[in-house]
Amino acid sequence: MSRHRDGAARRRMSRGPVIAVVLVVAVVLAIFGWFGLRDRIDAQRVSAADSCVSGQSTLEVAANSSIAPALTELAERYTAKNTVIRDHCIRVVVRAASDQRVLAGLQGTWDNATLGAPPAAWVPLDSSSSAQLAAAKPAFVTDKIRSLATSPLLLAVPRAAAQAISAANLSWADLPKLQSAADGWSRFGQPNWGALTIATPTGRDGSTAAALTTQAVAAALSGTAPVTAEVLARPATISAIAALRLKPRPQPTNTASALSAMTGLSNIKDSPFQAVPATEQQIFDVSQDPGSTPLATVQLAGATPMADFPFVGIKAPWVDDTQGRAAAAFSEFLGQPDQQKVLAAAGFRSGDAPLPAATPAVSFAPVGTVLPAPDAAAAAAVDALLTKP
């Protein structure tokens, strides 16, 4: 009898481990099932995102013509990444447009016929343009503005004249005086060359460094940096800028065309102009043209204006949340080292990316003192000076 009870007890006791094993197996299977379900859900989410369930969204970027080609290359690179934002595949389109036309369009009525679709981001030549937009339409500008690259303003001259001009230690304040002299080249030991004529294109159809030149001249004359609206309203400043703009007639359409004309100079004496202020990158770019006569650059004494190419996100009725986020993401993308290398290869100073090797036209020498960008009121005063007849 006792053996019978002991056998029953042993049988009853053996059920416990079996139940425990069954429970462990059930928990393990439940865990694996959960992970499998989660992976399937994630895979479905990725698949839905990759298929752009909400279609394609185009990020329109208006850019100064100096930087537009490099940005176009980077936009194509970004688009090829198939970036998805809010279930939209993002396509970036860069359109070259003059700073003046974009600024006028954003402040007033945008003209699709001449400027294309209104932008969700804008990259002008320098911060004076973005400052004017922020002052006129503060609700249109995002809080984060990133400088994509920089390029100092230099004086481009024929190589034959560069050494003499460099040795003279010219300042920006000297340019109006040289423009007014009938024998400006005599100062540099070349009296047979006659007048030294400096082109300062102010055309609205292309990139121009005339605004930066005006700032540099005003700062050198007044000793004020950055320049102010009060300095620009002084008779001495107005007179100097008028003298600088006096010749040649007609002025080249824009800085790029002025540089191109100078690369083909065969006779300095008979040329309509022999110098033009331009950014280092603009001079580098035009000097890459096959068969061009090498230019040279002179860094004038005093504070040097710097084009800083700010990336300005636009908040406007035509910019939806997807495009706003895409603009921010593209801006971050442009700040990455691989993209900075593309900008540097095009002649811009971009982050820590190595610059191209020095050329006969551009040495990429260090810049001493940088002229700070003016505020919106001073930038508007510069534009007013340049549009006076």
BELQUI-V408137 format. One record per residue. N is the residue number from 1. SS is DSSP state (~ for helix, > for strand, _ for the rest). OMEGA is omega in radians with two decimals (none if undefined). Layout:
BEGIN
<<N SS OMEGA> <N SS OMEGA>>
END
This chain:
BEGIN
<<1 _ -3.14> <2 ~ 3.12> <3 ~ 3.13> <4 ~ 3.14> <5 ~ 3.12> <6 ~ 3.12> <7 ~ 3.11> <8 ~ 3.13> <9 ~ 3.14> <10 ~ 3.12> <11 ~ 3.12> <12 ~ -3.12> <13 ~ -3.08> <14 ~ -3.13> <15 ~ -3.09> <16 ~ 3.12> <17 ~ 3.14> <18 ~ -3.14> <19 ~ 3.14> <20 ~ 3.14> <21 ~ 3.14> <22 ~ 3.13> <23 ~ 3.12> <24 ~ 3.14> <25 ~ -3.13> <26 ~ 3.13> <27 ~ 3.13> <28 ~ 3.13> <29 ~ 3.12> <30 ~ 3.13> <31 ~ 3.13> <32 ~ 3.11> <33 ~ 3.12> <34 ~ 3.13> <35 ~ 3.12> <36 ~ 3.11> <37 ~ 3.13> <38 ~ 3.13> <39 ~ 3.13> <40 ~ 3.12> <41 ~ 3.12> <42 ~ -3.14> <43 ~ 3.12> <44 ~ 3.12> <45 ~ 3.12> <46 ~ -3.14> <47 ~ 3.13> <48 ~ 3.14> <49 ~ -3.13> <50 ~ -3.11> <51 _ 3.10> <52 _ -3.02> <53 _ 3.13> <54 _ 3.09> <55 _ -3.08> <56 > 3.04> <57 > -3.09> <58 > 3.06> <59 > 3.13> <60 > 3.14> <61 > 3.02> <62 > -3.05> <63 > 3.02> <64 _ -3.03> <65 ~ 3.12> <66 ~ -3.04> <67 ~ -3.08> <68 ~ -3.14> <69 ~ 3.12> <70 ~ 3.12> <71 ~ 3.08> <72 ~ 3.09> <73 ~ -3.12> <74 ~ 3.08> <75 ~ 3.09> <76 ~ 3.10> <77 ~ -3.13> <78 ~ 3.13> <79 ~ -3.13> <80 ~ 3.11> <81 _ -3.11> <82 _ 3.11> <83 _ 3.14> <84 > 3.09> <85 > -3.11> <86 _ 3.09> <87 _ 3.06> <88 > 2.94> <89 > -3.06> <90 > 3.04> <91 > -3.12> <92 > 3.10> <93 > 3.13> <94 > 3.12> <95 > 3.08> <96 > -3.14> <97 _ 3.14> <98 _ -3.12> <99 ~ -3.09> <100 ~ -3.12> <101 ~ 3.12> <102 ~ -3.14> <103 ~ 3.14> <104 ~ -3.14> <105 ~ 3.14> <106 ~ 3.11> <107 ~ -3.09> <108 _ 3.14> <109 _ -3.11> <110 _ -3.11> <111 _ -3.13> <112 ~ -3.06> <113 ~ -3.09> <114 ~ -3.04> <115 ~ -3.07> <116 _ -3.11> <117 _ 3.13> <118 _ -2.99> <119 _ 2.96> <120 _ 3.07> <121 > -3.08> <122 > 3.08> <123 > 3.08> <124 _ -3.13> <125 _ -3.10> <126 _ -3.01> <127 ~ 3.12> <128 ~ 3.12> <129 ~ 3.13> <130 ~ 3.09> <131 ~ 3.12> <132 ~ 3.11> <133 ~ -3.14> <134 ~ 3.13> <135 ~ -3.09> <136 ~ -3.09> <137 _ -3.06> <138 ~ -3.14> <139 ~ -3.10> <140 ~ -2.98> <141 > 3.10> <142 > -3.10> <143 > -3.05> <144 > 3.07> <145 > -3.07> <146 > 3.01> <147 > -3.10> <148 _ -3.07> <149 _ 3.08> <150 > 3.08> <151 > -3.09> <152 > 3.06> <153 > -3.13> <154 > 3.06> <155 > 3.11> <156 > -3.13> <157 > 3.01> <158 > -3.09> <159 ~ -3.12> <160 ~ -3.08> <161 ~ -2.96> <162 ~ -3.07> <163 ~ -3.12> <164 ~ -3.13> <165 ~ 3.13> <166 ~ -3.11> <167 ~ -3.10> <168 _ 3.12> <169 _ 3.14> <170 _ 2.97> <171 > 3.12> <172 _ -3.14> <173 _ -3.13> <174 ~ -3.02> <175 ~ 3.12> <176 ~ 3.13> <177 ~ 3.11> <178 ~ -3.13> <179 ~ -3.09> <180 ~ -3.07> <181 _ 3.12> <182 _ -3.10> <183 _ -3.04> <184 ~ -3.10> <185 ~ 3.13> <186 ~ 3.10> <187 ~ -3.10> <188 ~ 3.07> <189 _ -3.14> <190 _ -3.08> <191 ~ -3.12> <192 ~ -3.14> <193 ~ 3.08> <194 _ -3.07> <195 _ 3.02> <196 _ -3.06> <197 _ -3.09> <198 > 3.11> <199 > 3.06> <200 _ -3.07> <201 _ 3.10> <202 _ -3.12> <203 _ -3.10> <204 _ -3.05> <205 _ 3.13> <206 _ -3.11> <207 _ 3.10> <208 _ 3.09> <209 _ -3.08> <210 ~ -3.14> <211 ~ 3.10> <212 ~ 3.11> <213 ~ 3.11> <214 ~ 3.11> <215 ~ -3.10> <216 ~ 3.14> <217 ~ -3.13> <218 ~ 3.13> <219 ~ -3.14> <220 ~ 3.13> <221 ~ -3.01> <222 ~ -3.03> <223 _ -3.11> <224 _ 3.11> <225 _ -0.08> <226 _ 3.13> <227 _ -3.13> <228 _ 3.08> <229 ~ 3.14> <230 ~ 3.11> <231 ~ -3.10> <232 ~ 3.13> <233 _ -3.13> <234 _ 3.12> <235 ~ -3.13> <236 ~ 3.12> <237 ~ -3.14> <238 ~ -3.13> <239 ~ -3.12> <240 ~ -3.13> <241 ~ 3.09> <242 ~ 3.12> <243 ~ -3.13> <244 ~ -3.09> <245 _ -3.03> <246 _ -3.11> <247 _ -0.16> <248 _ 3.07> <249 _ -0.05> <250 _ 3.04> <251 _ 3.01> <252 _ -3.11> <253 _ -3.13> <254 _ -3.07> <255 ~ -3.12> <256 ~ 3.14> <257 ~ 3.08> <258 ~ 3.11> <259 ~ 3.13> <260 ~ 3.12> <261 ~ -3.11> <262 ~ 3.13> <263 ~ -3.14> <264 _ -3.12> <265 _ 3.05> <266 _ -3.12> <267 _ -3.08> <268 _ -3.06> <269 _ -3.04> <270 _ -3.11> <271 _ -3.12> <272 _ 3.05> <273 _ -3.06> <274 _ 3.12> <275 > 3.07> <276 > 3.03> <277 > -3.11> <278 > 3.08> <279 > 3.11> <280 ~ -3.11> <281 ~ 3.12> <282 ~ 3.14> <283 ~ 3.09> <284 ~ -3.07> <285 ~ -3.09> <286 ~ 3.14> <287 _ 3.10> <288 _ -3.11> <289 _ 3.14> <290 _ 3.06> <291 _ -3.12> <292 _ 3.06> <293 _ -3.05> <294 _ 3.01> <295 > 3.01> <296 > -3.12> <297 > 3.08> <298 > 3.04> <299 _ -3.05> <300 _ -3.13> <301 > -3.12> <302 _ -3.13> <303 _ -3.09> <304 > 3.04> <305 > -3.09> <306 > 2.96> <307 > -3.06> <308 _ 2.98> <309 _ 3.13> <310 > 3.02> <311 > -3.03> <312 > 3.04> <313 > -3.08> <314 > 3.01> <315 _ -3.07> <316 _ -3.10> <317 _ -3.10> <318 _ -3.12> <319 _ 3.13> <320 _ -3.05> <321 ~ 3.13> <322 ~ -3.13> <323 ~ 3.08> <324 ~ 3.11> <325 ~ 3.12> <326 ~ 3.11> <327 ~ 3.12> <328 ~ -3.14> <329 ~ 3.12> <330 ~ 3.08> <331 ~ 3.11> <332 ~ 3.12> <333 ~ -3.12> <334 ~ 3.13> <335 _ -3.12> <336 _ -3.04> <337 ~ -3.11> <338 ~ 3.14> <339 ~ 3.09> <340 ~ 3.11> <341 ~ 3.10> <342 ~ 3.12> <343 ~ 3.14> <344 ~ 3.13> <345 ~ 3.11> <346 _ 3.07> <347 _ 3.09> <348 _ 2.97> <349 > -2.98> <350 _ 3.10> <351 _ 3.13> <352 _ -3.12> <353 _ -3.14> <354 _ 3.11> <355 _ 3.04> <356 _ 3.08> <357 _ 3.11> <358 _ 3.13> <359 _ 3.05> <360 _ -3.12> <361 _ -3.00> <362 _ -3.14> <363 _ -3.06> <364 _ -3.14> <365 _ 3.10> <366 _ 3.11> <367 _ -3.12> <368 _ -3.12> <369 _ 3.13> <370 > 3.09> <371 > 3.14> <372 _ 3.11> <373 _ -3.13> <374 _ 3.05> <375 _ -3.04> <376 ~ -3.12> <377 ~ 3.12> <378 ~ 3.11> <379 ~ 3.09> <380 ~ 3.10> <381 ~ 3.07> <382 ~ 3.14> <383 ~ 3.14> <384 ~ 3.10> <385 ~ -3.06> <386 ~ 3.12> <387 _ 3.06> <388 _ 3.14> <389 _ none>>
END
